[in-house]
Amino acid sequence: MPGTKRLPRAVREQQMLDAAVTEFSMNGFAETSMDAIASRAQISKPMLYLYYGSKDELFAACITRESGRFLDSMSAGFDPSIRQREQARILVREFLRYVHENAQSWRVLYRVAIGTAGFSGIVTKARTDVTAMITDLIRRGTTVDSASDIDFELTAVALVGAAEAVADRITEGDVSLDRATDLLLGITWRGLRGVGSEDT
């Protein structure tokens, strides 16, 4: 096959994972075959099995790589030289940017993996890590004295959930990255200001 020339192992592994992410994102886990992945990677199926002993093992490797990339993209928000609110804004913007620029990766992580038995835990951990990052930034960036830890955590959970939904709209091109970021964070801070208030 044209792609079977000798390549460093690390390069070959990435080539296989790239092909697998594409196939899984288009067809889901159950409908994706190792034959199709090998064909897209331009390698033989025996070589694919030599690197990844089963489709489950290959899928787990895809999720691990993509969730790592996702978390890396969030790390830009942690800069001690800027205010916490601006850090939170960067985190949300990078969250949305990642989804916009890595649609196949996002589909594998939050559509395919979350609905495939045995793999949702990896995705849940990535989401939990991002939520924890945003919870900490919101806690340190707000001046609402009446807000508690559960208020900060639930706000972050809501923000992450909203960002997941808004990301799909960005992909469709009907809202800009910066506008979506500003809207989501605006809702977050306004909601926190209402914590502890009572209707009169």
C-alpha positions as CSV (number, residue, x, y, z in Angstrom):
1,M,0.0,0.0,0.0
2,P,1.2,3.6,-0.7
3,G,1.4,4.5,3.0
4,T,3.4,1.5,4.2
5,K,6.8,3.1,3.8
6,R,8.9,3.0,7.0
7,L,8.0,5.8,9.4
8,P,9.0,6.4,13.0
9,R,6.7,4.6,15.4
10,A,5.4,7.9,17.0
11,V,4.6,9.3,13.5
12,R,2.8,6.1,12.5
13,E,0.8,6.1,15.7
14,Q,-0.4,9.6,15.1
15,Q,-1.3,8.7,11.5
16,M,-3.4,5.8,12.8
17,L,-5.1,7.9,15.4
18,D,-5.9,10.7,12.9
19,A,-7.5,8.2,10.6
20,A,-9.4,6.6,13.5
21,V,-10.8,9.9,14.8
22,T,-12.1,10.8,11.3
23,E,-13.8,7.4,10.9
24,F,-15.3,7.4,14.5
25,S,-16.5,10.9,14.1
26,M,-18.3,10.1,10.8
27,N,-19.7,6.7,11.7
28,G,-19.7,6.2,15.4
29,F,-18.0,3.5,17.3
30,A,-20.2,0.5,16.4
31,E,-20.3,1.2,12.7
32,T,-16.6,1.9,12.3
33,S,-14.4,-1.0,11.2
34,M,-10.7,-1.6,11.6
35,D,-10.6,-2.2,7.8
36,A,-11.9,1.3,7.2
37,I,-9.4,2.9,9.6
38,A,-6.5,0.9,8.1
39,S,-7.6,2.0,4.6
40,R,-7.8,5.7,5.6
41,A,-4.4,5.5,7.3
42,Q,-3.1,3.8,4.2
43,I,-1.7,0.8,6.1
44,S,-2.5,-2.9,6.3
45,K,-5.0,-4.1,8.9
46,P,-2.4,-6.4,10.4
47,M,-0.1,-3.4,11.0
48,L,-3.0,-1.6,12.7
49,Y,-3.6,-4.5,15.0
50,L,0.1,-4.7,15.7
51,Y,0.0,-1.1,17.2
52,Y,-3.5,-1.4,18.7
53,G,-4.7,-4.8,19.6
54,S,-8.4,-4.1,19.3
55,K,-10.9,-1.5,18.2
56,D,-11.6,-0.8,21.9
57,E,-7.9,-0.1,22.5
58,L,-7.7,2.1,19.5
59,F,-10.8,4.1,20.5
60,A,-9.5,4.5,24.0
61,A,-6.2,5.9,22.6
62,C,-8.2,8.3,20.5
63,I,-10.2,9.6,23.5
64,T,-7.1,9.9,25.6
65,R,-5.2,11.9,23.0
66,E,-8.1,14.2,22.1
67,S,-9.1,14.9,25.7
68,G,-5.4,15.8,26.4
69,R,-5.4,18.2,23.5
70,F,-8.7,19.7,24.8
71,L,-7.3,20.2,28.3
72,D,-4.1,21.7,26.8
73,S,-6.1,24.3,24.9
74,M,-7.7,25.4,28.2
75,S,-4.4,26.0,29.9
76,A,-4.0,29.3,28.2
77,G,-6.4,30.8,30.7
78,F,-4.1,30.3,33.6
79,D,-1.9,33.3,33.6
80,P,-1.2,34.8,37.1
81,S,-0.4,38.2,35.5
82,I,-4.0,38.8,34.5
83,R,-7.2,39.2,36.4
84,Q,-9.3,36.1,37.2
85,R,-12.2,37.3,35.1
86,E,-10.0,37.7,32.1
87,Q,-8.6,34.3,32.7
88,A,-12.1,32.9,32.8
89,R,-12.8,34.6,29.6
90,I,-9.8,33.1,27.9
91,L,-10.8,29.7,29.2
92,V,-14.3,29.9,27.7
93,R,-13.0,31.4,24.5
94,E,-10.4,28.6,24.1
95,F,-13.1,26.0,24.9
96,L,-15.3,27.4,22.1
97,R,-12.3,27.8,19.7
98,Y,-11.2,24.2,20.3
99,V,-14.7,22.9,19.3
100,H,-14.8,25.2,16.3
101,E,-11.4,24.2,15.0
102,N,-11.5,20.5,16.0
103,A,-15.1,19.4,15.1
104,Q,-14.1,15.8,14.5
105,S,-12.3,15.6,17.8
106,W,-15.2,17.2,19.6
107,R,-17.7,14.8,18.0
108,V,-15.6,11.8,19.1
109,L,-15.3,13.1,22.7
110,Y,-18.8,14.4,23.4
111,R,-21.0,12.6,21.0
112,V,-19.5,9.1,20.3
113,A,-17.5,8.4,23.4
114,I,-20.1,9.7,25.9
115,G,-22.7,7.3,24.4
116,T,-20.4,4.3,24.1
117,A,-20.3,1.9,27.1
118,G,-17.0,1.7,28.9
119,F,-15.6,5.0,27.5
120,S,-17.7,7.8,29.0
121,G,-15.6,7.9,32.1
122,I,-12.6,9.3,30.3
123,V,-14.7,12.1,28.8
124,T,-16.4,12.8,32.2
125,K,-13.0,13.2,33.8
126,A,-11.9,15.8,31.1
127,R,-15.2,17.7,31.6
128,T,-14.7,17.6,35.4
129,D,-11.2,18.9,35.1
130,V,-12.4,21.9,32.9
131,T,-15.3,22.5,35.3
132,A,-12.9,22.6,38.2
133,M,-10.6,25.1,36.4
134,I,-13.6,27.4,35.8
135,T,-15.0,27.0,39.3
136,D,-11.7,28.2,40.8
137,L,-11.5,31.2,38.5
138,I,-15.1,32.2,39.1
139,R,-14.6,31.9,42.9
140,R,-11.5,34.1,42.8
141,G,-12.9,36.5,40.3
142,T,-16.2,37.4,42.0
143,T,-16.8,39.9,44.8
144,V,-20.2,38.4,45.8
145,D,-19.9,37.9,49.5
146,S,-23.1,35.8,49.7
147,A,-21.9,33.2,47.1
148,S,-20.9,29.8,48.4
149,D,-18.7,27.0,47.0
150,I,-21.7,25.2,45.6
151,D,-22.8,28.5,43.9
152,F,-19.4,28.7,42.2
153,E,-19.4,25.0,41.2
154,L,-23.0,25.0,39.8
155,T,-22.2,28.2,37.9
156,A,-19.2,26.5,36.3
157,V,-21.2,23.4,35.5
158,A,-23.9,25.5,33.9
159,L,-21.3,27.5,32.0
160,V,-19.6,24.4,30.6
161,G,-22.9,23.0,29.6
162,A,-23.9,26.2,27.9
163,A,-20.5,26.4,26.1
164,E,-21.0,22.9,24.7
165,A,-24.4,23.9,23.3
166,V,-23.1,27.3,22.0
167,A,-20.1,25.7,20.4
168,D,-22.4,23.9,17.9
169,R,-23.8,27.4,16.9
170,I,-20.3,28.7,16.3
171,T,-19.6,25.7,14.0
172,E,-22.6,26.7,12.0
173,G,-21.2,30.2,11.6
174,D,-24.1,32.2,12.9
175,V,-22.3,33.7,15.9
176,S,-18.7,34.9,16.4
177,L,-16.3,33.3,18.8
178,D,-15.8,36.6,20.8
179,R,-19.5,37.4,20.9
180,A,-20.4,34.0,22.2
181,T,-17.7,34.2,24.9
182,D,-18.9,37.6,26.0
183,L,-22.5,36.5,26.2
184,L,-21.7,33.4,28.2
185,L,-19.5,35.2,30.7
186,G,-22.0,38.0,31.0
187,I,-24.7,35.6,32.0
188,T,-22.3,34.0,34.5
189,W,-21.4,37.2,36.3
190,R,-25.0,38.6,36.3
191,G,-26.2,35.3,37.7
192,L,-23.7,35.4,40.6
193,R,-24.8,39.0,41.4
194,G,-28.3,37.6,42.0
195,V,-27.1,35.0,44.5
196,G,-28.6,35.6,47.9
197,S,-31.1,38.2,46.7
198,E,-34.8,37.8,47.4
199,D,-37.8,38.9,45.5
200,T,-39.6,41.8,47.0
